[in-house]
């Protein structure tokens, strides 16, 4: 029988290298692919590519490089800068997955070069038609006709929050080989496969850009000017570098000259959190009790439902930030215009327009949308 052909996005890290090794062990025809992103930052793509090549050579895999720098610049960096210009807080990792890994990379691998699947080192799982229903940590998983995206077994590494934009037809041709493993087990497998990057630290920072000074990067793209920091009464209590550089919930990077203390006899100063901003007036509003600014309802735009459309009024769980606790909620979808309303059981603070709200039904990631406060 003809081997199913899989192109694995190999970043040079341990996760994607083990993913490639597992797929080869399972009998797939594996090709390692390094996605080159060179957009003029200090990203060390050459070193990462060497690590990916070493892993592919150790595993005896053919290796290719896809230069997706132009696509990344247009669909990720331009989006990032424009969203901040509008006063919103974008999620570049979500957009990178949507446009690059499960967009351009998928198109090149499967639609143009004939791969049957693409694979990545994401911590997530997929259940397909014909898979047995399996007891999950959060209840029985009932498998229906479309492929379903499930949370990883390793709660601390689960990355489904960043994958909610995957289209059903793309997920059907994806593989996530390490989603059934704990991170510690992945490291053990890397040692078993004798991979040179077995002890390599996990990557940090923005997707493909690594650890850059994000505030300075934004300031270069969107030169700001000093603006006023306001308290909840609209009084000026400090200054900042430019309203578009900040996000809701942030508590650093601005100056407050008039700070509240716990009491008259205690000099402990209370932290201030950004609760609102106005890029037109170039002001940010801060408060010591952000919970007062909490909201019980938000609207989502640009919704994407991977396998099942949420049932209106049914109880689900949502995550508004990566690794944030799951919060009970009800969803009311409007399919025709790709929007939805999310109503929380308890008011939620620190929500930022532009961020992702991801919906879960037990361990199944249904999809999500972009937050717009009501």
C-alpha positions, -999 to +999 in steps of 0.1 A: +000+000+000+011+035-008+023+054+023+003+084+033+024+114+027+028+139+056+046+172+056+057+180+092+064+217+102+097+213+119+106+244+139+139+231+153+123+225+187+118+192+205+080+190+200+079+191+163+109+168+160+093+142+182+061+146+161+080+138+130+097+108+146+064+094+158+048+097+124+077+079+108+075+052+134+038+048+126+046+042+089+038+075+073+059+089+044+073+119+063+089+151+049+103+176+073+096+212+064+111+243+080+089+274+076+113+303+071+102+337+084+126+365+078+110+400+083+140+420+094+138+414+131+165+396+153+148+363+148+174+335+147+157+315+119+191+302+106+199+285+139+164+271+142+167+258+106+200+240+114+184+223+144+154+212+123+178+199+096+198+179+122+166+163+136+154+154+100+189+140+092+189+119+124+155+105+115+164+099+078+137+123+065+138+144+033+138+180+042+125+212+026+123+249+034+092+270+027+099+307+027+066+323+039+081+356+049+060+377+026+028+361+037+038+365+074+046+402+069+012+409+052-011+386+072+004+387+106+026+417+111+004+441+092-026+428+111-008+432+144+001+468+138-032+478+124-051+463+153-030+482+178-035+513+157-072+509+161-069+505+199-075+467+200-054+439+214-047+413+187-035+378+192-006+372+167-002+335+176-038+329+166-034+348+134-001+330+127-018+296+130-047+307+108-027+324+080+007+306+080+007+271+096-029+261+087-031+285+058-001+290+035+018+259+048-013+237+044-020+251+009+016+245-003+019+211+013-015+196+005-030+216-024+002+222-044+027+195-035+002+166-030+007+158+007-022+138+023-017+155+057+003+182+075+015+178+110+028+201+137+041+198+173+010+214+188-003+200+221-038+192+209-057+161+198-080+151+169-108+126+169-120+115+134-151+098+120-148+061+129-127+067+160-140+049+191-158+071+216-133+075+244-137+084+280-121+118+285-110+136+316-140+158+314-166+132+304-174+108+276-164+121+242-191+113+216-176+112+181-197+125+153-190+128+115-166+158+113-131+157+128-131+172+163-104+192+180-098+181+216-077+195+244-043+179+249-038+154+277-012+177+292-034+205+307-004+227+312+007+226+276-027+225+258-026+248+228-062+246+215-067+282+225-045+292+196-061+268+171-098+279+171-096+294+136-088+261+119-114+253+092-131+219+093-117+209+059-082+217+071-085+199+104-095+168+085-060+167+070-040+176+101-021+154+126-011+163+161+011+134+171+022+146+206-013+156+219-016+123+237+016+128+257+028+148+287+057+172+280+079+151+302+071+121+280+079+140+248+114+148+262+119+111+270+109+102+235+134+127+221+161+110+241+149+076+229+151+089+193+186+103+201+176+138+189+202+165+195+175+190+206+161+167+233+170+192+261+164+224+241+143+249+261+108+256+248+106+286+225+092+319+240+078+351+226+058+358+194+052+331+168+083+329+146+097+362+160+109+348+194+117+371+224+116+406+210+110+437+230+073+440+220+068+475+233+098+488+214+088+469+183+053+485+184+068+519+191+089+516+160+059+507+139+035+531+156+054+561+170+034+574+199+032+605+220+029+610+257-006+610+269-026+612+301-034+585+326-069+590+341-085+576+372-121+564+373-133+599+379-115+612+348-088+630+368-053+631+354-030+611+377-001+603+354+013+598+319+020+571+294+039+565+261+010+562+237-025+546+243-021+521+214+009+505+231-012+492+261-038+465+266-067+461+291-056+446+323-020+457+320-004+472+351+031+483+340+047+507+315+029+539+326+036+564+353+011+572+381+021+602+403-010+601+426-012+566+440-037+553+465-025+535+497-042+508+517-048+532+546-036+563+562-012+544+585+001+520+558+023+532+530+017+502+507+007+515+473-020+498+454-013+487+419-032+503+390-047+482+362-057+496+328-095+493+325-102+514+294-083+533+267-091+559+240-066+560+211-084+590+196-078+611+227-046+592+236-057+585+271-058+554+293-080+549+324-067+529+353-083+516+385-071+497+416-102+475+415-107+463+379-135+440+390-157+471+391-153+473+353-162+436+348-188+427+322-213+398+321-218+398+283-196+402+252-201+400+215-179+379+192-171+386+156-153+365+130-166+333+146-154+299+134-170+267+144-147+237+138-170+207+141-202+216+160-221+249+161-230+257+197-266+253+207-282+285+216-287+288+254-267+256+262-241+258+290-205+258+277-171+269+290-149+296+276-113+307+278-104+343+271-067+341+275-042+313+271-040+292+303-068+312+319-093+292+339-123+279+319-154+300+327-190+288+325-211+306+299-240+305+275-236+311+237-261+326+213-248+323+177-257+343+146-244+321+118-253+344+089-230+372+100-204+351+119-212+367+153-222+354+187-231+366+221-214+351+252-232+355+286-211+346+316-224+332+348-203+357+367-190+391+354-155+389+339-128+416+342-098+424+321-113+415+287-097+432+258-113+438+224-094+420+197-084+390+218-098+355+213-127+339+231-125+301+227-155+279+234-153+243+249-178+216+253-161+193+279-127+186+262-139+194+227-128+228+214-157+240+193-141+272+179-145+308+190-144+344+179-128+378+184-139+397+215-160+429+211-172+444+244-209+453+245 
